[in-house]
Amino acid sequence: MTAAFADRVIILTGASEGIGRALAIELARDAPRLVLAARQQERLDAVATDCRALGATVVTVATDVSEREACRALVDAAAAHFGRIDVLVNNAGSTMWSRFDALQDLSVLERLMAVNYLGAAWLTKFALPHLVKTRGLIVAVASVAGLTGVPERTAYAASKHAMIGFFDSLRIEIAPQGVAVTIVAPDFVVSEIHKRAIGADGRPLGATPMQEARIMSAPECARIVRRGMERRERLVFTSARGRFGRWLKLVAPRVIDGIAARAIRNKR
């Protein structure tokens, strides 16, 4: 495998666990300059140690992307430390598991929109002048739920639809400046995000509702994402079901509704 990201300055949010952690380790083998961000410093430090062992230069910045000024501070820290920014990976995310009619805490809608959509938009705004200079790459880790409806994930799907709409629109605006946008639409992936999913009462579930033995591992997902980043692809699916579902929604929307309902009912 060629070292496509050698010496590249890469900001990666949500880097302490799940897809973000796996992607940090996957990219670290190229000896890039990583700026890893997440809320918990201790977990970030552990990931940074693993990445340095693989050859990466690493800076960690404890960041809550739902706070606009924290997003600005992250970009400023990356630019100040390394002098440029080549890649921004908007990976930080939060999710929910509840029927909408059972939802007791409506602030869930605001919380997920802030983390999944607004945080990515704010980071992109602050990083864009740097990315224009390097003709860089923006990566938006969204979800297949950003392309089709998913029951019990209404607020999550809404935030990911917003994210995809934003980055699809932005791609057209900034194409003349040489900045590429890669949107990633993962299917279900083994991740701590499911344990922290917000339930009907507004509190984390504490245990994953997924049958993890039946879904993709985070390292496998990271390898697919990395390949899409190398190719600067427009849209990256991590499963055949995701690719097929996008087409099926156009020609047989009721069928894809049924598939989504069964997937959640079977928790996979």
C-alpha positions in Angstrom: 0.0 0.0 0.0 1.4 3.4 -1.0 1.8 6.0 1.7 -0.8 8.4 0.2 -1.0 10.4 3.4 2.6 10.7 4.3 3.4 14.0 6.0 -0.2 15.2 5.4 -1.8 17.2 8.2 -5.1 15.5 9.0 -7.7 16.6 11.6 -9.8 13.7 12.7 -12.7 14.2 15.1 -14.4 11.4 17.1 -10.9 9.8 17.2 -11.1 8.1 20.6 -13.3 5.2 19.7 -15.1 3.3 17.0 -14.6 4.3 13.3 -12.5 7.3 14.3 -10.0 5.3 16.4 -9.7 2.7 13.7 -9.3 5.3 11.0 -6.6 7.1 13.0 -4.6 3.8 13.3 -5.2 3.0 9.6 -3.9 6.4 8.5 -1.0 6.3 11.0 0.8 3.7 9.0 1.5 6.4 6.4 3.4 8.5 8.9 1.0 11.5 8.6 0.7 14.4 11.0 -2.5 13.7 12.9 -4.6 16.1 14.9 -6.9 13.8 16.9 -9.9 15.3 18.6 -12.6 13.9 20.9 -14.1 14.8 24.3 -12.1 12.5 26.6 -8.4 13.3 26.8 -7.4 10.0 28.4 -8.9 8.0 25.5 -7.3 10.4 23.0 -3.9 9.9 24.6 -4.2 6.1 24.3 -5.0 6.3 20.6 -2.2 8.8 20.1 0.3 6.3 21.7 -0.8 3.6 19.2 -0.5 6.0 16.3 2.9 7.2 17.2 4.1 3.6 17.4 3.1 3.2 13.8 5.0 6.2 12.7 2.6 9.2 12.9 3.3 12.5 14.5 0.3 13.2 16.7 -1.3 16.2 18.5 -4.4 15.7 20.6 -7.0 18.3 21.3 -9.9 17.6 23.7 -12.9 19.0 21.8 -16.7 19.0 22.0 -17.8 19.7 18.4 -21.2 20.8 19.6 -19.5 24.0 20.8 -18.7 26.5 18.0 -15.7 28.0 19.7 -14.2 24.6 20.5 -14.4 23.9 16.7 -12.5 27.1 16.0 -9.9 26.3 18.7 -9.3 22.9 17.2 -8.6 24.3 13.7 -6.4 27.1 15.1 -4.4 24.6 17.1 -3.8 22.3 14.1 -2.7 25.3 11.9 -0.5 26.7 14.6 1.2 23.5 15.3 1.8 22.2 11.8 1.4 25.3 9.6 -1.2 23.9 7.3 -4.2 21.6 7.0 -4.5 19.0 4.2 -7.5 16.9 5.3 -10.4 17.4 7.6 -12.3 14.3 8.7 -15.7 15.1 10.3 -16.3 11.9 12.1 -17.6 12.8 15.5 -21.2 11.7 16.0 -24.0 10.7 18.4 -27.0 8.6 17.9 -30.4 7.6 19.4 -32.6 4.5 19.8 -36.3 5.4 20.4 -39.5 5.6 18.5 -40.4 9.2 18.1 -43.8 8.8 19.8 -42.0 7.4 22.8 -39.4 10.1 23.0 -39.7 12.0 26.4 -36.8 14.4 26.0 -37.1 16.5 22.9 -33.7 18.1 23.5 -32.3 14.9 21.8 -33.2 16.5 18.5 -31.1 19.5 19.2 -28.2 17.5 20.7 -27.8 15.3 17.7 -28.2 18.1 15.2 -25.4 20.0 17.1 -23.0 17.1 17.1 -23.7 15.5 13.8 -24.4 18.4 11.6 -23.5 21.8 13.1 -20.2 20.6 14.5 -19.2 19.4 11.0 -20.3 22.6 9.4 -18.5 24.8 11.9 -15.3 22.9 11.6 -15.5 23.0 7.9 -16.0 26.8 7.9 -12.9 27.4 10.1 -10.7 24.9 8.2 -11.8 25.9 4.7 -9.3 28.7 4.1 -6.4 26.3 5.0 -7.8 23.6 2.8 -8.1 25.9 -0.2 -4.4 26.7 0.1 -3.5 23.0 0.0 -6.2 22.0 -2.4 -7.2 19.6 0.3 -9.9 17.1 1.2 -13.0 17.2 3.4 -14.4 13.9 4.6 -17.9 13.7 6.0 -18.6 10.5 7.9 -22.4 10.4 7.6 -24.5 7.2 7.4 -26.8 5.2 5.2 -29.4 6.8 7.5 -28.6 10.0 5.8 -29.9 8.7 2.5 -33.0 6.8 3.6 -35.3 6.8 6.6 -34.6 4.4 9.5 -37.1 3.7 12.3 -36.2 4.5 15.9 -33.4 6.8 14.6 -35.5 9.8 13.5 -33.3 12.5 15.1 -30.1 10.7 14.0 -31.4 10.3 10.4 -32.4 13.9 10.3 -29.0 15.1 11.3 -27.2 12.8 8.8 -29.6 14.0 6.0 -28.6 17.5 6.9 -25.0 16.6 6.9 -25.2 15.0 3.4 -27.2 17.9 2.0 -24.7 20.4 3.4 -21.6 18.6 2.0 -23.2 17.8 -1.4 -23.9 21.6 -1.8 -20.5 22.6 -0.5 -18.8 20.3 -3.0 -20.2 22.3 -5.9 -19.2 25.6 -4.4 -15.6 24.7 -3.7 -14.8 22.5 -6.6 -13.2 25.4 -8.6 -10.8 25.9 -5.7 -9.5 22.4 -5.9 -10.9 21.1 -2.6 -12.6 17.7 -2.8 -15.5 16.4 -0.6 -15.8 12.7 0.2 -19.1 11.6 1.9 -19.0 8.3 3.7 -22.2 6.4 4.3 -21.4 3.5 6.7 -23.9 0.7 7.4 -24.0 -0.7 10.9 -20.5 -0.8 12.4 -19.3 -2.2 15.8 -18.7 0.9 17.9 -19.2 2.3 21.4 -21.6 4.8 19.8 -24.4 2.3 20.2 -23.8 1.9 23.9 -24.0 5.7 24.3 -27.1 5.9 22.1 -29.7 8.2 23.6 -32.9 6.5 24.7 -36.4 7.7 25.1 -35.6 9.3 28.5 -32.7 11.3 27.1 -30.1 9.1 28.8 -27.5 6.7 27.3 -28.6 3.1 26.8 -25.5 1.8 28.5 -25.5 -1.4 26.4 -25.5 -1.9 22.7 -28.7 -3.1 21.1 -26.8 -4.5 18.2 -25.9 -8.1 17.4 -22.3 -7.1 17.0 -21.1 -10.5 15.7 -23.3 -9.8 12.6 -22.0 -6.4 11.7 -18.9 -4.8 10.2 -15.8 -4.2 12.5 -14.5 -0.7 12.8 -11.0 -1.6 11.3 -12.7 -3.1 8.2 -14.8 0.1 7.9 -11.7 2.2 8.3 -9.9 0.4 5.4 -12.8 1.2 3.1 -12.9 4.8 4.2 -9.2 5.2 3.7 -9.4 3.8 0.2 -12.2 6.3 -0.6 -10.1 9.2 0.8 -7.1 8.2 -1.4 -9.3 8.3 -4.5 -11.1 11.4 -3.3 -14.4 9.7 -4.1 -17.7 11.6 -3.9 -19.6 8.9 -2.0 -18.3 5.9 -0.2 -20.6 3.0 0.9 -19.2 0.4 3.3 -21.8 -2.3 2.4 -23.5 -3.8 -0.6 -26.8 -3.2 1.2 -26.1 0.5 1.4 -25.3 0.7 -2.4 -28.3 -1.4 -3.3 -30.6 0.5 -0.9 -29.8 3.9 -2.5 -30.9 2.5 -5.9 -33.9 0.6 -4.5 -35.3 3.7 -2.8 -35.6 5.4 -6.2 -37.5 2.5 -7.9 -39.3 0.8 -5.0 -39.4 3.0 -1.9 -41.9 0.9 0.0 -39.6 -2.1 -0.3 -36.7 -0.1 1.2 -39.0 1.0 4.0 -39.6 -2.7 4.8 -35.9 -3.5 4.7 -35.1 -0.7 7.1 -37.9 -1.8 9.5 -36.7 -5.4 9.5 -33.0 -4.3 10.0 -33.9 -2.3 13.2 -36.3 -5.0 14.4 -33.5 -7.6 14.1 -31.0 -5.1 15.4 -28.5 -5.4 12.6 
